[in-house]
Amino acid sequence: LIASENESVRWTTPLGLPVLQPYRKKGRCL
């Protein structure tokens, strides 16, 4: 599950901004 989460957190938004912080925080909350 950790590997899958890492991949999801490594994705970038259409604007070209990395979404590692928001996703990482959500993953930790879950």
Residue frames as a rotation matrix with the C-alpha (Angstrom) as fourth column:
LEU 1
0.571 0.821 0.000 0.00
0.821 -0.571 0.000 0.00
0.000 0.000 -1.000 0.00
ILE 2
0.316 -0.531 -0.786 2.91
0.240 -0.757 0.608 2.34
-0.918 -0.380 -0.112 0.74
ALA 3
-0.704 -0.611 0.363 4.22
0.469 -0.016 0.883 1.95
-0.534 0.792 0.298 -2.82
SER 4
-0.114 0.757 0.644 0.83
0.954 -0.098 0.283 2.79
0.277 0.647 -0.711 -4.30
GLU 5
0.727 0.392 -0.564 0.50
0.588 -0.779 0.217 5.87
-0.355 -0.489 -0.797 -2.10
ASN 6
-0.156 -0.878 -0.453 3.96
0.270 -0.479 0.835 7.06
-0.950 0.008 0.312 -3.12
GLU 7
-0.692 -0.082 0.717 2.98
0.717 0.035 0.696 6.87
-0.083 0.996 0.035 -6.77
SER 8
0.342 0.910 0.235 -0.23
0.898 -0.390 0.204 8.84
0.277 0.141 -0.950 -6.22
VAL 9
0.656 -0.135 -0.742 1.72
0.384 -0.787 0.482 11.50
-0.650 -0.601 -0.465 -4.34
ARG 10
-0.422 -0.906 -0.019 4.23
0.391 -0.201 0.898 11.74
-0.818 0.372 0.439 -7.17
TRP 11
0.001 0.471 0.882 1.64
1.000 -0.015 0.007 13.00
0.017 0.882 -0.471 -9.67
THR 12
-0.870 -0.331 -0.366 1.53
0.341 -0.939 0.040 16.63
-0.357 -0.090 0.930 -10.89
THR 13
0.091 0.957 -0.274 -1.45
0.358 -0.288 -0.888 18.90
-0.929 -0.017 -0.369 -11.44
PRO 14
0.474 0.182 0.862 -2.40
0.879 -0.042 -0.474 20.24
-0.050 0.982 -0.180 -14.89
LEU 15
0.993 -0.114 0.016 -0.93
-0.114 -0.993 0.005 23.57
0.015 -0.007 -1.000 -13.83
GLY 16
0.356 -0.919 -0.169 2.48
0.088 0.213 -0.973 21.93
0.930 0.332 0.157 -13.46
LEU 17
-0.016 -0.338 0.941 2.59
-0.899 -0.406 -0.161 22.08
0.437 -0.849 -0.298 -9.66
PRO 18
-0.643 -0.314 -0.699 3.68
-0.056 0.929 -0.366 19.07
0.764 -0.196 -0.615 -7.60
VAL 19
0.333 0.816 0.473 1.04
-0.685 -0.135 0.716 17.72
0.648 -0.562 0.514 -5.23
LEU 20
-0.276 -0.532 -0.800 3.29
0.205 0.781 -0.590 15.98
0.939 -0.327 -0.107 -2.70
GLN 21
-0.949 -0.128 0.288 2.35
-0.226 -0.363 -0.904 17.95
0.220 -0.923 0.316 0.42
PRO 22
-0.188 0.959 0.212 -1.48
-0.982 -0.188 -0.019 17.82
0.022 -0.212 0.977 0.28
TYR 23
0.437 0.355 -0.826 -1.52
-0.467 0.875 0.128 14.16
0.769 0.330 0.548 -0.74
ARG 24
-0.500 -0.707 -0.500 1.10
0.136 0.506 -0.852 13.23
0.855 -0.494 -0.157 1.83
LYS 25
-0.821 0.230 0.522 -0.92
-0.569 -0.400 -0.719 14.91
0.043 -0.887 0.459 4.60
LYS 26
0.223 0.967 -0.126 -4.10
-0.957 0.241 0.159 13.13
0.184 0.085 0.979 3.51
GLY 27
0.199 -0.213 -0.957 -2.33
-0.175 0.953 -0.249 9.77
0.964 0.217 0.152 3.33
ARG 28
-0.836 -0.539 -0.103 -0.98
0.022 0.155 -0.988 10.22
0.548 -0.828 -0.118 6.87
CYS 29
-0.493 0.722 0.486 -4.44
-0.869 -0.380 -0.316 11.20
-0.043 -0.578 0.815 8.13
LEU 30
0.439 0.674 -0.594 -5.96
-0.707 0.667 0.234 8.01
0.554 0.318 0.769 6.69
